[in-house]
Amino acid sequence: MGCWKQEKSNTWTFPTLILCLCGFFYMMKPSEPFLTPYLTGPDKNLTIDEVTNQIFPVWTYSYLALLFPVFLITDYVRYKPILLLQGVSFIITWLLLLFAHGVVAMQVVEFFYGMVTATEVAYYAYIYSVVSTDHYQRVTSYCRSITLVAATVAAVLGQLLVSLADVSYFHLNAITLASVSLAFVCSFFLPMPQKSMFFHRKDVTETPPGPDKVVATVGSDGPSSCQEDKSSVSADRGPAPEPQADNPKPQNHMLSVLVQLSKDLRDCYSSRKLLYWSLWWALATAGFNQVLNYIQVLWDFRAPSHSSAVYNGAVEAIATFLSSVTSFVVQYMKINWDLFGELALGIFSAINAGSLFLMHFTTNIWACYASYLIFKACYMLLITIATFQIAVNLSMERYALMFGFNNFVALVIQTILTVVVVDSRGLGLGIVTQFLIYGSYFAFIAGIFLIRSICMLVSSTCKRKIARSCKEHLNHAEHESKEQIVTGYTTWL
């Protein structure tokens, strides 16, 4: 019996099944779309200003403080302990959300939720440590899909329970607590990895995943049909990180890994193409997360939950579905992203800016809902393209490193936005004015990439004209030379 269990746990199917169960229950949170109405309702009796300017900013600060150390510790302890820590953080978050009261208690909730989001890196990194690269693309697709399905089901379930069964927000949070507790129990059955990406590398003959495997790290977000020039890929990719010795002294080993990581980062960002895509990634992700963090507050301001019907769950379900569709459609776009990619970044960032401006100026809740759907769909389309453009040029280890660093930079930018715009110790602006700032922020991003893309297109057009002119001149010279030869031969005859 024990041998059977060991054999079962060594295949890729068993850890994949358990990881999918963990992902499903972690994302099955029907109360999440209704967090702001719950906090400002009779259960917690907090004001909009307290929620906006004192409570929600704590999540950003704790996430920033925890992200980098958790990123390194996750790899060092080989993922599973961090998945268990995430489960504990989830349970503490919802226990406090259910039974604690007051601003300070809700700030503690936000701190633990910052721990939850910081430890999310372990979910997808775990796959690489227990599954061979032959199955990596399929397994990542399963894990991505199950989380999208769970998020959609949770949003729909929450909306149905609120609208049709008149279930209270308190009981929605109780359902969420039960779900994340089940996920925590499932995580105990995950087999402990024997290797990790950086600190516990193994000398194996397995070929590193190529661009088609690397793009699997975003699941359906990665377009599989895009092609890249082989010489360009090999030039940009560079050598994979050097394998680390198995038994060095711990301090020297850790130092050598950190030095290698810094060298890899420097090599990655030395590519101008990767640098500009990463710049958009960091800037846009910071704004996107900021909007997601405060969109419910805006909805509650436009249509107060105590006097209006709340459709947050339905909107989130539609937004998740549209995001999946736009991410899926990318693989069928036959576009030269090297030439037109930054133009797409500029155009869709401008659409996002327009959506945020509409949220600021309109007083109609349905217009706010529609603008949010457009905003999220455009961002998911662009982040899919950006993910592939970065991942296709890198080894798995370097992609994971750039992914973590880009998100860290995005979080730093988001923290600056929070301190200046939101926090009561900064400007402490009202929620409507905040969205004017966020719209201006995305307009600034759009301006950067529209100007750069126009310069690139003009430069490309000039180069083509020069090349065409040179070719015509050479053809003309060759034609004249042939005529002279024919004339000379005729004269000789």
N, C-alpha and C positions, 0 to 999 in steps of 0.2 A: 504493500500500500504506500509506504514511504517512497519507494523507488518510482512508483507511478506519479506521485505528486511532484517529485523532483523533475521527472521527465516532462511533465505537463508545464511546469513553471519555466523550463528551459526553452520552450517553443515561443514563437512570436505571437501566437494567438492568445495565450493566457494573459500575459501582461497587457496586451492590447484591449482585451475584453474588460479587464479590471480598470484600466485607465479610462476607457470610454464610459464605464459606469460612474467613475469618480467625476469625470467631466460633466456628465448628464446631471447628476445630483447637485454638483456645485453651481451649475447654471440654472437649475430649476428654482428660481427665486421669484415667485409671483408677486411678492410685496415690493420688489425693487422699483417698478415704475410709479409707485405710490408713496415713496419715501417722504417727499415734502408735505403732501397732504396729511400724512400720519404725524409728522413732527409738529405741524402747525394746527392740528386738530385737537379735540378734547383729550386724547390720550396723553399728549406731551405738553400741549398748551404753550408752545413757543411762538414767538413772533417771527415774521418774515425776515426782519432785520437781524435778529439773533441767529437764525438759520444761515442767512447769506453771509454776514460779515464776521461771525464769531465761530460758528460750528464747521461749516463746509471747508473753510481754508485749512483746518487742521489736517484733513486728509492729504492735501498737496504737500504740506510740510513733512508729515511723517513718511509719505511715499518717497520724497526726495532723500530724506535722511537714511532710509533703509535700503534703497534700491541698489546702490553700489556694493555695500558690504554683503547684502543678501545674494547678489549676483555671483560674487566670488565664493562665498560660503556654500552656496548651492552646489557648485562644481566640486568643492573640496570634500564635502560630506556625501557626495554622490546622490543627490536629488531626493531620495525617499524621505529622509528626516525633514526636509523642507516641505515636502507635500504633507507630512503629518503636522508640521507647524502651521501650515496654511489651514488645515482642518480645525485645529485648536483655535486659531484666530477667528475663523468663520463662526464657530460656536460661541466664543466670548462676545463677538460683535452682536449677534442676534439675541443672546441672553440679556445683554445690557440694553439693547434696543427695546426689548419687551418689558423689562422690569425696572430699569433705572430711569431717573427723572432729573431734569435740570440741564442747564447749559454745560456745566463741567462734565457731567456724565455723558452727554452726547459728544463732547469733544474727545473723551476717551474712546467712545465708539468709533469716531473718525480715525483715531490713531490705530486702532486694531484693524480697521478696514484698509488703512494704508499698508499694514503688514500683509494683509490678504493680497492686495494688488502687487506688492513688491515680490511676493513669493510665487506669483503666477508663472514666472520664468521656468520653474521646476517642472511644470506640467508637460511642456513640449520638449524641453531638454532631456527629460527622462526617457523619451522614446528612443533617442539616438544611442543611449547607453545600454539598452537591453534588446534592441532590434537590429538585425543586420541591414546593411544598406540596400540589399535586394528587396526588402520589404518596407523600407522607410517611407517611400512615397505613398504606398497604399495605407500604411498605418496612420501617417499624418493626415491623410484625407479623411479617414474614419474619425479621428479625434477632433478635427476641425468641424466636420459635418455634425457630429453629435452635440457639440456645444452650441452650434447655430440652431439646431432643432430644439434643444432644451430651452434656449433663450426665447425662441418664438412660442413654444408651447407654454412656457411660464407666463409670458406677457398676455397671451390669449386667455389662459386659465384665470389669471388675476382679474382681467377685465370682465370675464363672464361671472366670476364670483361676486365682484363688486356691483355690477349692473343688474344681474338677474337674480342672484341669490341673496343680495344685500348683506354679504359677509363683511364684517368690520376689518379695518386695516390691521388691528391687533391680531386677529386670527390669521390673516394673510402672513404676517410675520411669524406666527407660530408654525404655519406650514413650511415656510422657508427654513426655520430652525430645524425641523424634522428632516428636511431634504439635505441640508449641509451636514447634519449629523450622520445620515446614511453614507454620504460621500466620505466622511472621515473614517467610518468603519471599513468601507471598501478599500481605502488606501493602505490599511494594515496588510492586506493580502498581496500587495505588489511585491514582486521579488526584488531583493536588494541588488542594485547594479554592481558589477565588478570593475567597471571603468567609468571615466568621465571625460569630458571634452578637453580639459586643460591640465588639471592636476594629477589625474590618474590615467594618462594615456597608455595604451598597450601597443607594443610592437606587433602589428598584425600585417598580413599580406593583403588584406582586403583593400581594394581600390577605393580611394576617396570618392564620395559622391560627386558626379559631374553636375552641370547646370540643371539638367532635368531633375536630379534628386534634390539639389539645393532649393529649387523653387518649391519643392513639396513642403517646405517648412511653413508656407503660408496656406497650404491646403488648396482649396478652390480659388484662393486669391492669386495664384500664380498661373500666368498664361503659358501653356505647354507648347504652343505652336510657334512662338517667336523664335527666331534664329539669330545667332551672333557670329560674326566673322571669326574663324578659328584663330587666326593670328592675333586678332584684337583680344580675344578671350585669354589666350596664353600670356599675352603681354600684360594685361591688367591684373590677372589672377596672381601671378608670381608664385613663388614656392609656398607650399603649405607650411604651417608652423612646424618647427622641428620637434621630433618626438623627445619626450623627456625621459631621463633615466628612471628605472623602476625603484632603485633603492639609494637615492642620495640622502644626505642629511636633510631633515625636514625644513630647517630655516633656509639652507642654500637652495633647496628644491623650490620652495615658494618664491624666493627672490628671483630665481632663474625663470620661473613661469611668468612672473609679473613683468620682468624685462622683455621676455619674448612677446607678451601681449602688447606692450608699448611699441615694440618694433613693428608688429603686425598692423597696429592702428596707423602708425606713420606711413607704412607702405600702402595701406588701403586708401588713405586720404590724399596720397600723392597723385592719384588719378583724378584729373579735373572732372571727368564725367561723374565718377562716384561722389566727388565732393559736392557738386551742385545738386545731385539727386538727394544726397544726405541732408543738405541744407534745407531743401523743401520739406523733407520728411520731418526734421526737427521742428521747423517753424509751424508747419501745418498741424502736426500732431499736438503740439502745445495748445494751439487755438481750438482744435477739435475737442480735446479733453476738457478744456475750460468751458466750452459751450455745453458739453454733456453734463458737466458737474452742476451747472446752474440753470439748465433748460426747464426743469420742473418748477423752479422758483418763478420763472417768467410765466409759465402756464398758470400757476396758482395766482399770480398777480393779475393776469388778464381775465381769468375765470375762477374766482375763489372757490375752493373745494367745499366749503361749508354751505354755499348757496347755489352751486352749479354742478351739473353732471361732469364727472371726470372720465376722460377717455385715454388716459396716459398709456394704459396697457395695450389698447388697440393700436395706437400710434407707434409704440415701440415694436410691436409685432410686424406691422407693415414696414417699418424702417429696416428691421432685420432682414425681412424677405427681399426688399429692394436692394439692400447691400449685397446679399448673396447673388442676386441676378446680375448686378453690375460687375461684380467680381468675376462671375462666370463668363460674361460676355467678352471680357478683355482678350481671352485666348483666340477669339475669332476676328480680332481687329488686325488687318494686314497693313500696318503703318510702320514707316521708318522712324522708330522712337528716338534714334540718335539725332535725327534732324527735326522732327516735329514734337518730340516728347515735352520739351520745355514750353512750347507753345500751348500744348494741352494743359500743362500745369498752370500756366498763366490764365487761360480762358476759364477753366473750371474753378480756379481760386477766385476769379472775378464773380462767377455765379454764386459761389459760397458767400462772398462779401455782400452781394445783392440780397441773398436770402436773409442774412443777419440784419441788414438795414431794414428789410421789410418787417422782421420781428420787432425791431425798435419802433418803427413808425405806426404800425397797424395796432388797432385795439381789438381786432377780431381774433378770437381764439382759433378758429378754423384756418385762418391765414397763417397763424403761428405754427399750427400743426403741419400745414402743407410746406411751409418754408423749412421746417426741421427735416422733413422727409427728403426734400431736394438737397439740403445741406449734407446730410449723412450719406446719401447715395453718391453724391459727387466726391466726397472725401474717400469713400471706400473704393470707388473707381480709380482714383489717383494713387492711393496707397498701394493698390494691387500692382499698378504699373511700376511705381517706384520700387516696390519690393523685388519685382522680377529684374528690373534694370540693375539693381545692386547685387542680387543673389547670383545672377547668371555669370558674373565675372569673378566669383570668389569660391574658395573651398568652404566646406561646411563650417569649420572652426572660425574662419575669418568672417563669414556671414553672421554667425552667432555673436561674434565680438562687435561687429558694426551695428547689428540690431540693438544690442544692449547699450552701446555708447550713444547711438542716435536717440534712443528713448531717454537716456540720461540727460542729454542736452535739451531735449524737448521738455523734460520735467523741470530743468533749471529755468527755462524761458517761462513755463507755466507758473512757477513759483514767483518769478518777478512780476508777472501779470497779477497774480493773486495779492502779493504784498502791496503793489501800487494801487490797483483798481478796486479790490474787493475788501481786503482786511480793514477792520475798524481802526487799526493803528495807522493805516495808510489813508487813501482818499475816502474809502468806505462808500463808494458810489451806490446809488440805487440800482436795482436790477435792470430797469429799462435803459438807463444810461450805460450800464455795462455792455449791453449788446450793441450800442452805438460804437463803443471802443473796439469790441471784437470784430464788427464789420469793417472798421477802419484798418484793423490789424490784417485781415485777409485781403483788403484792397492793397495794402502795402506789399504783401506777398505776391499778389497778382501783378503789380507794377514791376517788381524785380524781374520776374520770369517772362513777362511780356516784352519788356525792353531787351532782355538778353536774347530771347527767341527771335525777335525782329532782327537784331544784329547778326545772329547766326544765319538766318535765312537770306539776308542781304549779302553777307559774305559768301555763302554758298552759291547764290545766283551769280555774283561777280566772278567767282572761280570757274563756274561752268561757262560763262561767256568768254573768259580768257582762254580756257581750254579749247572751246569751239573755234575761237578766232585763230589760235595757234594751229589747230588741226586744218582749218581751211587754208591758212597760209602755207602749210607744208604740202597740202594737196595741190594748191596752185603752183607752188615751186616745182613739185614733182611733174605736174602736167607740162609746164614750160620746158623743163629739162627734156622730157620725152619728145616734145615738138622740135626742139633744137637738134636732137639726135636724128629724128626723121628727116628734117630739112637738110642737115649736113650729109646724110647718107644719100638723099635724092640728088643733091648737088654733085657729089662724088661720082654717082652713076652718069 
